[in-house]
Amino acid sequence: MTPSAPTETLSAAETHRYSRHLLLPEIGAPGQLKLKAAKVLVVGCGGLGCPVLQYLAAAGVGTLGLLDFDTVDESNLQRQVLYTTADVGQPKALAAAARLGAQNPFISLVPHQFALTTANALDLLAGYDLVVDCSDNFATRYLVNDACVVLGKPLVYGAIFKFDGQVSVFNYQNGPTYRCLYPEPPAPGEAPSCAEIGVLGVLPGLVGTLQATEVLKLLTGVGEVLSGRLLVIDALGMRFQTLRFRAVPAQQQRTTLEADYAAFCGEALPTAPPAPEISAAELRAWQASGRPLQLLDVREPHEHAQRHIGGRLLPLGQLAGALAELPTDVPTVVHCASGVRSQRAARLLLEHGFREVYSLRNGLADY
C-alpha cells in the first residue's frame, strides 16, 4: 500500500530534519509527505517494538499508535532500548511515548494501554494504515493477522527466538497471510518465551530495524516488499536466508475473528489452580534441615551446566515420559530459571498423583 500524496507541505524545520530522506530520489519530498500523513500501529512496545518505534519516529511517520498494557521491568533493559532504569514500573506505552516525543516533536503519539482482544481489535486497527506485529505470543499474532485480513490492512511481522529471527510482510495486495505460513499454532509448551529461555540482547534491534525498513518501503512505495517471502536470520552464524511461500486461498477469505485466541493457541489459563510455591529462603531452610526432598530441575542441559543447585536434571519436555521413575510420596520441589516452566511441571506432577509438590517461586532468579 502506498498512501496517496498529501496536500500539506513540510515546514522549514521538518525539511532540515528529514534532509537526508529528501536527498534520495526514491523518497524526496513526496515520499516524506506520505510518511507524515501515515498512521501506523505498533503492537507491543518491547524488544521488537522499541527499535521499530524509534526508527519510525525518527523517519517522520506522522502518527504512531503504541499498544502495550505491560510495565517496564528491570529485566527488559537488556534489550528494550527505549527505557532507562528510571522507567522501571512505568507503563511501557507511556514511557515509550515520552521518549519518542522528545526525539521528534513533529509527530503524534497515541498510547493504547490495554490488551488486544477479539472485542476491540477491529475498532482499533481500523484507524491505522498498517500494523506492525511486535508481540511475543501466538494468540496475539493470530489475532493481529486475522484482524488485518478482515480489514484489508498490511501487516509487518517480526519474531525472535534465542539467536534467531524472522521478518515478513503479510496481507499486502492480497498476498499471503500469517496463516498461510503457519496454519496452526504450535502445541502448548513447544515454543517457550524469552523469559524462559533467554534472548541475545541485540537480536530484537536487528529484527526490529528490518521491520521498520519494510514499513518505510510500504509507506513510500519504494523497493521490493517482503510479501510471500520469509527472511530468516541466524545471528550466531550471521546468515540471512529468504524462504518463499504462497497464499492459501482458503486462508485468504477470512471474514471473522476467533472467539477466543488464547484457547485457539492453547494459551488459555489452566482450569486447575496454580501449583503451590516455595520461596528460595524456604527451600534453603528445607535443604539445611535434612528433611526428605525430591528436587527437580526442569531446565535444559546447557542451563544446568552453567549453574545448578543440585537435584535431578529432567527437562520439561522429558518429564512426562519419566513420571514412572519418580517416587510420588516424597515431597517434591521443581525449579527452572524463572518459575514458568516449573509451574507447568508441578501441575503435571500433581495431575499424576504426586502428593506434595512445590514450584520454586521466581526460579533461580531469587536463589
N, C-alpha and C positions, 0 to 999 in steps of 0.2 A: 504494500500500500504506500502511496505517495500522496500526502495531503496537497490539495490544490494551493497554488501560490497565494499567500495572504496579501491583502491590500495595504497593511500597515508597513511602516518603514523602521529601520534601525536608527536609534539615537546615535549621537556622536560618541557617547561613552560605550555603547554596545559595539559600534563599528571598530573602535580601538580594541576593545576586549576580545572580539572574535576575529581580529585581523588575519590570523593565520588560516582560519577557515575561508575567509573572503579571498585570500590569495589562490586558493585551489579552484581551478576552472570547473571541476566537477561539483563543487558546492557553491562558492561565491555568495553573493547577496541573496539570490533566490532560494538557495538551499538553507542559508541561515535563517531566513524568514520562515521557511517551513518548520525548522526546529523551534523557533519562537512560538509558532502557532500550535505546536503539537501538545497533546495531553497523554502522558504515559503513566501507567500504574505499575509500581514495583511491589510484588507480593513477597514480603519478607525483607526485613532490614538487618539481616545477619551477615554471615560471611560472604555470600554472593551479593546480597543487596547493597552492602557498603560500597564496593568499587563501582557497581552499576550506577548507584545514585551519585557518587562523586563525579564520575565522568560525564553523565548526562547533565548534571547541574552545571559543570564547567563548560560543557558544549553549548549551553543555552537553550535546552529543551524548556519550553515556556511554562508548562505545568507538570509537576511531578506529584503523583499520589504515593504515599508511603503507608503500606498496610502491614501492621505488626502489633500484636497485643502483648508482647513479651517485654520484660525489663532487662536492662544491661546487667550482666553478671561478670564478675572478675575473670572467669574462665573464658569469656568472649574476647577479651582484649588481645589474645594471642593472634587473632586473625581478623577481627571486626574493627577495621582501622578508622572508622568514623568516630569511635568513642575513646574516652580517656578514663582514668581512674575516678575522676570526679563525677563521671556519669553513672557509676555503678548504682543500681537501684532505681534509676530513672527509666521511664518508658522509652523504648527504642525509637518509636516513631517521632516522639517529641525531641529527643536528644539529637537524632539524625537531622530533623528539620532545622533545628537551631544551628547546627554546624554548617549545613548546606546554605542556609540563608546568609550566613556570614561569608561563605565562599562566593556566592553570586546573588546580589540583591536584585537582579533584573528578572528573576523567575518567581513563579508562585509554587508554594509547597503546601500540600494538603495531607496532614497526618490522618490516618484511619486507625484508631486504637481499638480494634475488635477482631475477633476471629472470623475468617471467611466461612460461610455456611451455604447450604442449598437455598436457604431463605433469603440471603442478602446478596449472593454473588452476581446475579444478573443485573440488579439495580446498580450495583457499584461499578461493574465493568462497563456498563453501557455508557458511562460518562467519559470514557477514555478511548483514544485512537488505537492503542495497542497495549499489550500486557507483557511484563517480564516476570517469569516464574523463578523466584529465588527462594522457594520454600525448601523445607528439609524433611518432608514426609509425603508418602504416596497418596494419602487421602486428599491433601491439598492439591497435588499435581493433577490428579484426575479431575477434581472439581474445577480447577482453573482451566484445564484443557476443554472440558465439556461446555463450560460457560462461554469460552471463546468461540467454540464451534457453533453454538446456538446463536450467538450474537454476530458472528462473522468477523471476529477480531483476530489479527495476527498475534501469535504468542512466541516470545523468545525464551527458550528453555535452557537451563543450566543445572548441572548436578555434580556433586563431588563425592569421592569415596577414598579415604586414606591418602593415596598419592595419585589418584586417577580422576579425570573429569570428563564431562560430556557437554556439548553445546549443539543446539539445533534451532530451527525456526519452524513452527507448526502453523497450520491453517492459513498459509499465505497463498492468496489467489487460488483457493480451493485445493491447495496441496495437502500432503499427508498431515495427520494429527499425531498427538502423543499416543493415542490408542492404536494407530497403525503400526507404531514401533513397539509398543508394549500393550498388547490387547488385554492382558490380565496382570494384576499386581502380584508381586512375589508373595510366597506364603509367609505368614507371620513368623518373625524371627530370622528370616533368611537374609535380610538387609538391615543390619544394625546401624544405629545412628552414630554420628561422630562423637557424641557424648559417651558412647560405649566403646568405640574402637579407635578414636583419635583421628586427626586430620593434619596434614602438613600445613603450617600457618599461611604460607604464600599461595597455596593452591586456589583458595577462593578468589584471591586477587587476580590470578591468571585467568580463571574461567569467567569471573565477573567482567573483566575487561573485554573479553571476547564477546560476551553477551551485549555489552554496551556498544561494541562495534557494529553488531548486527542491527541494533536499534537505530543507530545513526544512519546506516545504509537504507533501512526500511523507510525512515522518515524523509530522507533526501532523495531517494531513488537512484543512488549510485551503487555500482558493484553488483556482484552476484550473491544473492541471499542464500543462506544455508537451508533452504527448503528441500525436503527429500534427501537431505544429507545429514549424517550424524558425525560431528567432529569428536574424536576420541583422543584424549590427552593422557600420556604416561609421563608424569613429571620425573620419576626416577630415571627412566631411560631417555627423557626429553625427546619423546617421539609423538608425532601428530599423525593420526590416521583418519581418513574420511570414508565412512561407510554409507552406501546409498540404500534407500528403502522407498517403497512405493505406497501410495494411498490405497487403503482398503475400502472399496465403495460402500460397504455396509456400515463402516465406521464413520463415513462422511455425512451420513444422513441423520445424525443425532439431533433431536428437537427438544429433548427434555433432559433434566438433570437426575442423577440418582437420588433416591430419598435419603440415603444415609451413606456417605462416603467412607466414614470410619468403619462401618460394618462391611462395606464392599471390599475394603482393603485389609480387612482382618485386624484393624487397629482399634476396634471398639474396646472400651474398658471391660475387664473381666467381670462377670456377674458375681463371682466369689470375692469376698473382701481381700484386701492385701494381706500378704503373709506377715506374721509378727516380725518386728525388727528388734535388733540389739545394737547398742552403741559400741563404739570402739573401746571405750573405758570399761563397759560391762564385759566385753569379750576378753580383754586383758585380765580382768579380775577372775573370770571363769577359768582361764588357762592357768593362772597362778595358783588357783585353789586345788588343782588336780582332779576336779570332778570329771566324770566321763564326758567326752565331747567328740563328735564327728565333724571335722572341719573340711569343707569342700570349696575348692577354688574353681569357679566355672569360666575363668578367662581362657585365652588361647595360650599355647606353649611359649610363644615369644614374649608375652606379657609376664608370664610366670618366671621366665628366665631373668628378666630384668629386676624383679622384686617379688618376694613371696613371704608369707607369714606362717608357713608350714601347712599341714593338712594334705589332702589328696587333690591333685590336679585332675579335673574332669570337665573339659569344655562343655558349654551349654548344649552344643549340637550333638554331643555324645551321651548326654545324661540319660535320656530316655532309654537307650539301649543298655545302660549299665545299672538300672534300678535293682535288678535281681542280685547284684553283687554287694549291695549296701544294706547294712542292718537297719531295720525300721524302728527298733526300740531304743536306740541310742540318741540322745539329744543331738541335733544337727544344726550347724551354723554354715550358711552358704555366703560366699562373698565374691565380688568382682571388682572392677575398677571404680564404679560409681554407684552401685546399688540397683541398677536397672536390670541387668541380666540375673542377678541373684534373686530378685523378686520373682522373676519368671520361674527360675529353678526351684525356689522354695514352694511356690504354689503347685508346681508339678509333683514335688515330693509329698506334699500334704494330700493331693488328689489320689496318690497311690498308697495311702495308708501309713505314711511316716507319722509318728505320734507327736513329736516335738521338733519343730523346725523354725529357724530364725534366719532372716536376711540381715546382713551387716549394713546398717544404715550408712549411706554415702560411700560405701565400699572402702577401698584403701585410701581414699582422699582424707579421711579423718584418723586413720590408724597410724 
